[in-house]
């Protein structure tokens, strides 16, 4: 599973503890460094990368059966949202649903 905009890796860690192979992507190297520290503190392997899905990028060498975005899409400038969705979809297995979660207050 892939967490698009994983931040410090909290959700990835929860899924990894349940036995899932998790991947996390974030544009912030500081967040990725903290996520790596979190995984190390739990003696779990990490698959965490600094990637900005809202800009042109090289392909990721893995296709995901499940990917989610928790409150990320609305932080991306409107002019970059189409490319963000296209990049996310390019790394998805056929028929994958990508779920953008946004809290409604």
N, C-alpha and C positions, 0 to 999 in steps of 0.2 A: 504494500500500500504506500501511497505517496501523500505527504502533507505538503501542499503548495503554500508556502509562506509559513514555515514551521516555527519561526521565532526561536525560542530557547529549547525547543524539543519536547515540551511537556506532553503533548498528545502522542508523539512518536514513542516516548518512553512508556506510556500506558499500554499502547498496542504491542510494543516489544516485550513487555512483561507478560503479556498474554500469549506470547509465542509467535507473533506475526513478524515477518521480515519487513521492516519499515525503512522508508527513505524520506528524507526531509530536505526541502529546498527553501532558501531564503536569500534575499538580496543583501542582507546585512552580515558582514563577516564577523561582527561582534556577537550577533545572535547565534551564528553557526558555531563559533568558538565556545560559547556558553553551553550550547546543546551538546557538543562533544564532551565537555567536562561533565555534564550531567550523566551521559551514557557511561563514561569512564568510572564515575563514582558508583555505578550500579553493575560494573563489570559486564556490560553489554556491548556487542559490536554496533558501530554506527555506520550509517550510509547517509551522511549529511554533506550537502554541497552549497556553496555560495553561487546562486544562479538568480538572475533577474528575468523572470518569464515575460515581463512586459516589454522587452527589447529583443532585437535579433540575437539569436544564440546558436551555438553548435548543438547538434542532437545529443540527447542523453542516451546512453547505450542500453537502456532498459525500458521495457513496456510495462505499464502498470494495469492491473485488473481493477484496482480501486484507487481513486485519488479524491482528495477533498481540499477545500479552500475554506477556512474558517475566518470570516471577516477580513478577507484580503482584497477581494475584487473592488469594493467601494473605495479603497485607498489608492487605487491605480487611476492615474489621470484618464479621463474619458477617451482621449485620442489614442491611448495605448491599450485599451481594454480588448479590442478585437485581436491584436497580436498576442496578448496574454492568453486569451481563450484558445487561439490557434496553436500556440506553443504547448499549452497544457494538453490539448487534444492530440497533438502529434506524438505524444509519449504515452498514449492510451491504447490498450488492446482494442480491437474492433468491438463495437457495441458497448463500450465502457460508458458509464454515466459518471460525469464529474459533478460533484455536489458543492455548490458555493453556499456556505452557511452564513447567514446574517441574522443577528439578533434583532428582533423588533421590540422596541420599547413602548 
